[in-house]
Amino acid sequence: MSVPVLAVDRLVKRFGGRTAVDGLSFQIQRGEAVGLLGPNGAGKTTTLSLLVGLLTPDAGTVAIHGMALQGDTDPVKRHIGLATQELALYEELTAMDNLGFFGSLYGLRGDALAQACRRVLEFAGLADRAQEPVKGFSGGMKRRLNLAVALLHDPDLLLLDEPTVGVDPQSRNALLESIEDLRRQGKTIVYTTHYMEEVERLCERVIVVDHGRILADARVADLKVQASGGIQLRVGLAAGHQVEARKWLTEITGVSAIETVSDGLQLLLSQVAVAGRVLELLERREIPVLSLATRQPSLEDVFLQLTGRTLRD
């Protein structure tokens, strides 16, 4: 296997007596889009800060293309593009002046800088607003410009931290389409968000962390199968029939769990074929069935199963 774009090995970070990152290890190959997920306080922000050298680990290493990251000023960081959750823009400057400033920090000069600015403005759909002050931009435009800044030096590893937070649905979709385009270009992406549908759209793999440790690292489809333990079947019943139906359905081989829900019952089946036996039994017992639907668990279902449902601040 080729050298991974990003390799994290037994990474640890402590703040006083609290361990924020507790032995994280994972690798990301070229062209992968990986969702880094976790509840508030799980250690995601600290992990990202370690990945870009803003924090020094207490133990473990971060390597980019096989080269160990040696701190905030390490030249290997030129491979990384970071779009932070907090907008890193100067409101009084124009879009072009913002890009020119940040591009110069990446070492771009002259024609190379001008071409890079034009390229990312076109990508972000902001070429016609290049000379306007950022303070007059909508939230979605600012988010697109924030992403454009991260792309100026054409990095092959992108760390995107909540890139769609606080924008309207149209702007959000435009950003997601832009990120999909980056995937098609072969960029390697680490994506953090609380919007699970975004991860399902963009990422084939997720790493779920909590209390600084990895709870799961798998392809999204595999994780859903592992977490569900079977096929979910929703049976809509006429009012007053849940108790009777539940009594009879417990006798069917292949029904591993039954939960009463507002409009009927939700069953966990060992295989799809068991659904036919469920329907046959209910018809035989003259229990009216209003609807019948199988359902694959969502990534949000899996996430809550792994991290719990308790509210965190």
C-alpha positions in Angstrom: 0.0 0.0 0.0 1.2 3.5 -0.8 2.3 5.9 1.9 -0.9 7.5 3.4 -1.5 11.2 3.0 -2.2 11.5 6.7 -1.0 9.0 9.4 -1.8 9.5 13.1 -0.1 7.2 15.5 -1.1 7.0 19.2 -1.7 10.7 19.5 -2.2 12.1 23.1 -3.0 15.6 24.3 -3.6 16.5 27.9 -4.7 19.8 29.5 -3.9 19.6 33.2 -5.6 16.5 34.5 -7.9 16.1 31.5 -6.9 14.0 28.6 -8.6 15.5 25.5 -7.0 13.1 22.9 -6.3 9.6 24.2 -4.2 7.5 21.9 -5.8 8.2 18.5 -4.4 6.2 15.6 -5.7 6.2 12.0 -4.5 6.6 8.4 -6.1 8.3 5.4 -5.2 7.4 1.9 -5.0 9.7 -1.1 -8.4 10.6 -2.4 -10.4 9.5 0.6 -13.1 11.6 2.1 -13.4 10.8 5.8 -15.9 12.2 8.3 -14.5 12.9 11.8 -17.5 12.8 14.0 -18.1 13.2 17.7 -20.4 15.0 20.3 -19.4 18.3 21.9 -16.3 17.8 23.9 -15.3 14.6 22.2 -11.8 15.9 21.2 -12.4 16.8 17.5 -11.2 20.4 17.7 -8.1 19.4 19.7 -7.4 16.6 17.1 -7.6 19.1 14.2 -5.3 21.5 16.1 -2.8 18.7 16.5 -3.1 17.7 12.8 -2.1 21.2 11.6 0.6 21.7 14.3 -1.2 24.4 16.3 -0.8 22.2 19.3 2.1 20.0 20.3 1.1 16.4 21.2 2.2 15.0 24.6 2.7 11.7 22.9 2.4 10.2 19.4 3.0 11.5 15.9 1.3 13.1 12.9 2.8 12.4 9.5 1.9 14.0 6.2 3.0 11.9 3.2 5.3 10.0 5.6 7.0 13.1 6.9 6.5 13.7 10.7 4.9 17.1 11.5 7.3 19.1 13.6 5.2 22.0 14.7 3.4 25.1 13.5 6.1 26.3 11.1 7.0 22.9 9.5 7.1 23.2 5.7 5.2 19.9 5.4 2.1 21.9 6.3 2.1 23.3 2.7 0.3 20.1 1.9 -2.6 21.1 4.2 -5.6 23.4 3.5 -7.6 24.3 6.6 -11.1 25.8 6.5 -11.9 26.7 10.1 -15.3 26.8 11.7 -14.7 30.4 12.7 -14.5 32.6 9.5 -10.8 33.6 8.9 -11.6 36.7 6.9 -11.0 40.5 7.2 -14.4 42.1 6.8 -13.1 45.5 5.7 -11.1 44.1 2.9 -12.4 43.0 -0.5 -12.6 39.3 -1.4 -9.5 39.8 -3.7 -7.5 41.6 -1.0 -8.3 38.8 1.5 -7.1 36.2 -0.9 -4.0 38.2 -1.8 -3.1 38.6 1.9 -3.5 34.9 2.7 -1.9 33.8 -0.5 1.2 35.8 0.4 1.4 33.9 3.7 1.5 30.7 1.7 4.5 32.2 -0.2 2.7 33.0 -3.4 3.9 36.1 -5.3 3.3 38.0 -8.5 1.6 36.1 -11.4 1.3 32.9 -9.4 -0.6 34.7 -6.7 -2.9 36.5 -9.1 -3.6 33.2 -11.0 -4.4 31.4 -7.7 -6.8 34.2 -6.6 -8.6 34.1 -9.9 -8.8 30.3 -9.8 -10.3 30.0 -6.3 -12.7 32.9 -6.9 -14.1 31.1 -10.0 -14.3 27.9 -8.0 -16.2 29.6 -5.2 -18.5 31.4 -7.6 -17.4 34.8 -6.4 -15.4 36.1 -9.5 -18.0 38.9 -10.0 -17.7 40.0 -6.4 -14.0 40.1 -6.2 -13.7 43.8 -5.6 -16.4 44.1 -3.0 -15.8 44.3 0.8 -16.5 41.1 2.6 -18.6 42.9 5.2 -21.4 43.1 2.6 -21.3 39.4 1.8 -24.1 37.0 2.9 -23.2 34.2 5.3 -23.0 31.7 2.4 -20.7 33.9 0.4 -18.4 34.3 3.4 -18.3 30.5 3.8 -17.4 30.0 0.1 -14.7 32.6 0.4 -13.4 30.9 3.6 -13.1 27.7 1.6 -11.4 29.5 -1.2 -8.7 30.7 1.1 -7.9 27.1 2.1 -7.5 26.2 -1.6 -5.1 29.0 -2.7 -1.9 27.0 -2.5 -3.6 23.9 -4.1 -3.2 21.6 -1.1 -3.8 17.8 -1.5 -5.1 17.4 2.1 -8.1 19.5 3.2 -9.3 19.8 6.8 -12.8 21.2 6.7 -14.2 22.1 10.1 -18.0 22.6 10.1 -17.8 24.4 6.6 -21.6 24.8 6.2 -22.6 26.0 9.7 -25.0 28.9 9.8 -25.9 29.1 6.1 -29.2 28.9 4.2 -30.1 25.7 2.4 -29.2 27.0 -1.1 -25.7 28.2 0.1 -25.2 24.9 2.0 -26.0 22.9 -1.2 -23.6 25.1 -3.2 -20.8 24.4 -0.7 -21.5 20.7 -0.7 -21.4 20.6 -4.5 -18.0 22.4 -4.4 -16.7 19.8 -1.9 -17.9 17.0 -4.1 -16.0 18.7 -7.0 -12.9 18.7 -4.8 -13.3 14.9 -4.2 -13.6 14.4 -8.0 -10.3 16.2 -8.3 -8.7 13.7 -6.0 -8.3 15.8 -2.9 -8.0 14.0 0.4 -10.6 15.4 2.8 -11.2 15.3 6.6 -14.6 16.6 7.2 -16.1 17.5 10.6 -19.8 18.4 11.0 -22.9 17.8 13.2 -25.0 17.4 10.0 -25.0 13.6 9.5 -26.7 13.9 6.1 -23.7 15.8 4.8 -21.3 13.1 5.9 -23.5 10.5 4.2 -23.4 12.6 1.0 -19.6 13.3 1.0 -17.8 10.6 2.9 -17.4 6.9 2.3 -15.7 6.4 5.7 -16.2 7.8 9.2 -14.1 8.0 12.3 -16.3 8.5 15.4 -14.5 9.8 18.5 -15.7 10.4 22.1 -13.7 11.3 25.2 -10.6 11.5 23.0 -10.8 7.9 21.8 -12.0 6.2 18.6 -15.3 4.4 19.0 -15.6 3.4 15.3 -13.5 3.6 12.1 -15.3 2.1 9.2 -17.0 2.6 5.8 -20.4 4.2 6.3 -22.3 1.3 4.8 -20.5 -1.3 6.9 -21.0 0.7 10.1 -24.8 0.9 9.5 -25.0 -2.9 9.1 -22.8 -3.6 12.2 -24.7 -1.1 14.4 -28.2 -2.2 13.4 -27.7 -5.9 14.0 -30.4 -6.7 11.4 -33.2 -5.2 9.3 -35.6 -2.7 10.8 -39.3 -3.2 9.9 -41.9 -0.6 10.7 -45.5 -2.0 11.0 -48.3 0.5 11.0 -51.3 -0.8 13.0 -54.8 0.3 13.7 -55.2 1.9 17.1 -55.5 -0.5 20.0 -53.8 -3.5 18.3 -50.1 -3.0 19.5 -50.3 -5.2 22.6 -52.0 -8.1 20.8 -49.7 -7.9 17.8 -46.6 -7.8 20.0 -47.7 -10.9 21.9 -48.0 -13.0 18.7 -44.9 -11.6 17.0 -42.6 -12.6 19.8 -43.2 -16.2 18.6 -41.7 -15.7 15.2 -38.1 -17.0 14.7 -36.0 -14.2 13.3 -37.7 -11.3 15.2 -34.9 -10.3 17.6 -36.5 -7.1 19.1 -39.9 -5.3 19.2 -40.5 -1.7 20.1 -43.8 0.0 20.5 -44.0 3.3 18.5 -46.7 5.8 18.0 -48.3 4.2 14.9 -47.6 0.6 15.6 -44.5 -1.5 16.1 -40.9 -1.4 15.1 -39.2 -4.8 14.7 -35.6 -5.9 14.3 -35.4 -8.8 11.9 -32.5 -11.2 11.2 -33.2 -11.1 7.5 -35.6 -9.5 5.0 -37.5 -12.8 4.5 -38.8 -12.7 8.0 -41.0 -9.7 7.0 -43.2 -12.1 5.0 -43.8 -14.3 8.1 -44.7 -11.2 10.1 -47.3 -10.1 7.6 -48.7 -13.7 7.3 -49.1 -14.0 11.0 -50.9 -10.6 11.4 -53.3 -11.5 8.6 -54.0 -14.9 10.1 -54.8 -13.2 13.5 -57.0 -10.6 11.7 -54.9 -7.7 13.0 -55.3 -4.9 10.5 -52.0 -3.7 9.0 -52.0 -0.1 7.7 -48.4 0.0 6.5 -45.3 -2.0 6.2 -41.8 -0.7 5.5 -38.2 -1.8 6.0 -35.7 0.8 7.0 -31.9 1.0 7.0 -30.6 2.9 10.0 -29.3 6.4 9.3 -25.8 7.5 10.2 -27.5 9.6 12.9 -29.0 6.4 14.4 -25.5 4.8 14.4 -23.9 7.9 15.9 -26.4 8.1 18.8 -26.0 4.4 19.4 -22.3 4.8 19.7 -22.1 8.1 21.7 -25.4 8.0 23.6 -28.4 10.4 23.6 -27.5 12.5 26.6 -27.4 16.2 25.8 -23.9 17.8 26.1 -22.7 21.4 26.3 
